[in-house]
């Protein structure tokens, strides 16, 4: 099966025209995903030169085979994919991708935790800490930090987990930790 | 009929206040997702008592955990108590398949998931403690009359209504080669309507997309004119949605034209 192939399952497509529409629909979704990644981070065109390039199709197929989410985690999975493909990633690029993931999380998830902590342990534990701010606007605050500053959170898979992290005795913040590895 | 526009950002409020004072618009429809974590009293203070309705995009009441839905409904209650909205509206779509989140809204299978959807919708209504208007979906793949039949069935429930989006119905009728008039029975039952711009995307000529990035089409205007006898005078509302590549001058031109058409 190919990425986005779920749309073509027999019970979904009920007319001949739908096969043509499916091809067009996949083209549009692929274009939107490619633009999301490359418009945000210019350097990404080095890895994904066009929406129809073999590299980008391979990335989407890898996402599909691993059942990864195409939501705000997309940018994090780009890091994971490029690392898996043995591409050399500089710290600026990794941090950029983590910041984009955090920003998208902030705008997409209306009821998530107040804090998101993203880190990539393979390259010097690059991390970002994202704080949602609701003081009469929707601006977010992002700090670049090292994950050594936080209690080590171990996971055996790329997954999310809500934990309570005590800053002090009387303050408890709800955190979401994501590790890309 | 009250004519409104969709409010998606705080920085639009000054412009909309001016439009309200000048009699261009009668209300704004607040996209609650973008305001849900802000103090409703603060938003109210900016809106200067302008009438409002509520629109919810990503409640995800079909998929979200019970505790999260409960919390979300409590936030909506806090807004309702401050604003007393004309109506509360939501959508009908899924965001994930087999626990994987996809980058597009996924249309429900109306025939095979009826019980599931109906149960989740009722649960959401119970949490909101309010009747709800559910927007019809801009179908891409063939669904025949199943969406229309689904809405005809669910609006028999006294707390569920349709927020009839003319554009979405036009899009569905073009993409599916289904006659727009199949919606007539449903249109007669509701008081609240949406309309927005739509278009083809280059490289995908077989599909019309709901883009909200341009002016209302002539075919939409014709359909609104044709069905306006079903609008229930002063209780009815029509929101002209524009939230991508927004051009305020074009927006207000459409507001003026639709006011003329519906009056």
Interface residues (C-beta under 8 A of the other chain):
Chain A: X4 X6 X7 X11 X12 X13 X14 X15 X17 X18 X20 X21 X22 X24 X25 X27 X28 X29 X31 X32 X33 X67 X68 X69 X70 X71 X74 X108 X110 X111 X132 X134 X136 X137 X138
Chain B: X10 X33 X34 X36 X37 X38 X39 X42 X58 X64 X68 X71 X72 X75 X95 X96 X97 X98 X99 X100 X101 X102 X103 X104 X109 X112 X140 X141 X142 X143 X144 X175 X176 X177 X201 X203 X204 X205 X206 X207 X209
